[in-house]
Amino acid sequence: MRTVRLRHVTQINPPCPAFDRLSSEDRLTFLPMESVWPGDRLDLSETRLKSEVATGYTRFQDGDVLVPKITPTFEASRSVLVSNLLNRAGAGTTELHVLRAGPDIDSRYLLYNMHSHAFLKLGEAEMYGVAGQKRVPDDFLRNLSVALPTLDEQRRIADFLDAETARIDRMASFYRKTISLTEERKQAVRAHLLDLLADEHGEIPLRRFITKIEQGESPQCENTPANGDAWGVLKLSSIKDGQFFPDENKLIQTTEGSVSQFEVRHRDLLVTRANTPELVGDVAVATRGYERRLLPDLIYRVGLTSAFLPEFAVIALRGPRVRGLIQAVARGSSQSMVKLRGEDIRAWPVPKAPLSTQKEAIATLEERFGKISTLRSKLNNQLSLLAERRQSLITAAVTGQLDVTTAGRAAVG
């Protein structure tokens, strides 16, 4: 087995004849980064006119290997081999490197090298750029050394890994589907509880419990560390799935006196004022005081009377009745960023439950959701173990540490 530089057996970010041959009105496959996943998770369903992607996009064709260049997608080992593209050509995010196998290397064997532990660690070390925007340079790919057995041996290795990774991927798919079902279970438990409370106590508009609705400001923020006087302006991502993540913020250099009115306080009920249709209107409670955390203009703080607990508000406002009203507002908007008005929030229906019942509901859901979260944690751990197994198997096969002929017989036996 010989070792060669990748540039001697592979074209790196080459021209794309299949793309060039198409007319401006021909359609082709389009790949945003969120569609780039290995195995059966690769999504080739989106298409565009060639005229729409003629500039500003990465071009590729059937048989190419696509390698994400930006963190954290690169480290997640999301390289793919594309085939069955519409009109045999595609375009996608500029955050992709394109590798085209030459006559001395099998394209599947090339792909598996891109999933090996050594490749990912070396690539991570070669990244350049600021934190959160680091990229793998194409020079790293050109100069990468790969073990190159004969073509027949490459194909045997690829055949073996195709079969073994398919088994692992099927198991991973089962775990992901089960995790998805646990989220559906949480929604069903919440909906059933809210139905019982509405039947017993009735519903009234949230305005009956609101004392005020206010939003903060979003001044110019810095991405670099600030001094001890800095405050953190919350990002939209600080509210997700009913939970509050205070570390999701951008820093601002200011003094305490000028911004303290927007400081997030203990047990504040926070509601996203503007976001995508799927995420707008998410809610969370600040479970403690968060020093130097500021409310932005895209998040509402909803003040409540003592008769309505913020923790119970999160349960009620994440139920199907309120989410249905939010989606109705979203459907009526022509913008990708949906904005909620204060009047929208005031009209949301909530159970008219006494405080004792609210506390019981909170405790009940905490117990049931805790059991579901424990199950999710175990499933995610199994997914991590499968990913480690997959990468270890690939690494051993492409580096010659594993005799695939012997291993294949053992698997069959």
WOSULUR-V214942 format. One line per field, one symbol per residue. burial: I if it has 24 or more other C-alpha atoms within 12 Angstrom, else O. A space follows every 10 residues. Layout:
burial = ???
//
This chain:
burial = OOOOOIIOII IIIIOIOIIO OOOOOIIIII IIIOIIIIIO OIOIOOIIII OOIIOOIIII IIIIIIIIII IOIIIIIIII IIOOIIIIII IIIIIIIIII IOOIIIIIII IIIIIIIIII OOIIOIIOOO OOOOIIIIOI IIOIIIIIIO IOIIIIIIII IIOIIOOIIO OIIOIIOOIO OIOOOIIOII IOIIIOIIOO OOIOOIIOII OOIIIIIIOO OOOOOOOOOI IIIIIIIIII IIIIIIOOII IIIOOOOOIO OIIIIOIIII IIIIIIIOII IIIIIIOOOI IIIIIIIIII IIIIOOIIII IIIIIIIIII IIIOIIIOII OOOOOOOIII IIOIIIOIII IIIOOOIIOO IIOOIOOOIO OIOOOIOOII OOIOOIIOII IIIIIIIIIO OOOIOOOOOO OOO
//
